[in-house]
């Protein structure tokens, strides 16, 4: 009996000693960067310069799987940028449609929140030396975003808002259709959902928007540029030398004709002024200066051609694009007789178009896409391809009168801004603070 009591006493004392030791061991306190590195153990995490309201900022480079369902396919270096304020604040998740240049987005200022800006796979710094085209698919890009959000949600406990502009806004809607619960609210800016490989709705928009007089001036300008092609080509060559641009993928003659065909689309997209369109007495220098301002001849130089190959591949296979109306200038074209944006897609690559991909996204967002705030400009050509949410869907579509592709929340009247702030507040809950734009 005495031995049993001694044994119990020994066990009790041992337990006390062990528990004391446990309590005395120091608690591991991680720095914020270490927390990020723990979430993404194989990533390169580099501090960045602070801007605006952020207290920490990092460039993060992942070894992202080429195919999330087949890890043996390999990886690519995938860049994203994290700007931090507080783990409990809202997090603005930016689905870039192209490359990512670190900057503070409008919604990040409105919420004074955290910002995660993710470069689209195979664009910008995330582009491999040789693009494996079979892995440049929207579903794989959406999986990239989903995996990043899933990990960061272990750290950021506040509300999540996704946003993006143009193709980035389209990516917001695709992401929303694939993973509806990844974010609490989606705010796509000027986002098209294009129905076919060359959507006729953009052409219909160009032929009906604005006034008859303005549309007539656009056609007259297109014709004037082509009537003066030799003199305008001299201006293009001069400009190309000054800017050290080369035109080997497209000749300057082809670039000139494509820029003329592109002109009406870009004019309405970027909010051109009818009063600024040069008349028939304009010099070649003035004609070139204006088409260069609206379209940009650099759009057709070798560097831009190379940079946008991923975009044209996606438009050709899944996203769709727009066509060109040759009717007003057909008699003046010498090089481009059957214009198509397929001209700018990569060569010797399968460009089979999937007509159902975007239609399925459209069906979801128009019929089930709740808590989506759409921002558009009335004159923007891409607005012709905007989704139209059904009346029963809890979404809000804001269209700025005479607005362009540059339309942002700050461009609306104070009254309209308050309307969308109220809607965001309602969706996110009143514990979320909104800081109205100045």
Steps between C-alpha positions, in 0.01 A plus 500: 500500500784734594670426166177575309465837678860582418438412136195727479698781666782456248260509205327812636830681549620397154180633345540835681864529389414417137208745493723770648756435231232525230382831641853634517586419138495822291206542261610524136428852378520531124563821312243581232742398227555166675123448506492550124794265454322240712192525277711477184802293610671483160439861398744789462377781726656843452414826673375785282481876545192616692231713338173657609346354818691172503737408785671201334544398136652193335571352161428127515617255235342155503596180326149464361391169344447515125210262553342478845365152421831370367787620716746296293451753217735739679478857628549862395609806699182685595517855638256673732518803725368522855444837668401470865316707758330272750390135501144590598451771233336426163732349240477620140594218264598619152471251217723659240417407143852573382829589670495655847662836571483566876266790579212577733158425352194717552320249725806466722476874565125482560540231766851594622549125486761242414577443132601183315589565137556183297659493157321283246692184416745533208484882491765752606756361742298178526566414136727199438768530231291266287126503565339156536177610330298198610519632858384853418140425590261710705408212728867450593543873565189497719649207691813715556281770657296253704810336651650840595174616662458172689844535658473871577164451671690324779656840568241755386172453687308805375275533196635423154425710190623404151552761232664545162488725194404401143641149441579500873134579566398216272729278707315619813176370348653171386646450849163582657326243279751225590545576873199710612601493868867596466407865548213686667455761226625538142557837328592459132582821310410535129497119461380343174364149468549436128266252331691400187848504349405832332203648687275705271362702794810724508443588134133579566608722789749693282229560238239633744677675790544878509359729229466448125733796448772354722483159334524666159811689613658172611445344156627812323815493715561131427476568128721809519779304668495236226478756221820649640664164569842581349543814706363333815738206451788746498378631837471145635856417394630819654318429828621138504862615468459751782344238729732219383205284395528220246228371266594154375201295619277756331624743238432870552252477208305227677526685832358813336198319356429308821521824701247661263264202539553504878438875527118501559527231768777683687337840452188398692687273739730775625257792485621686191377854439316562173618863501864383490471283188713660225316601180589451133744793506719346770866433429643146499674581827169597660320197356766265636515685833130449560478133399811442710330667796181293473631162383877520548719375216717331764213253538630335182875510560699182571520548878126543551431217257718275715359626832137443394538152349352340817202735483422426136537128566238521775266716293532257210431186704273584795428870554393614154573845355369746242520538124562790262253679274671566166190651334592871541855458361498180296587678176812655660651186656808363323644247745238391754209353305368247753578660837479286812650508846614144436781671309659583837468155659800264530581298190512121472281464809156342529252791506179299517234722654276375783165680452352374826761624748391862539134416441508287815661786694238742367219262595629480857559871563176612335283245683687421824776758536397674819704772674666618180543872440552573128667824386469613134525803274214560255720570196756226567497251211553209739181601680311346208611161636409570863288245686145595590413363847141382528264706724484228768881497547637710785751692287551863399606625157617863479546658154659845481331727244741552207767317701788309340717198579674724755183524712558456873290554813659842548346615168141460616302777669512515880140381503580194289814431701291495816261255334776252432663559841166416661474184292854391593428575866183294485679204344804510727331595825513822694803396700705576185609863473482675165713807431328704225729621223602865514 
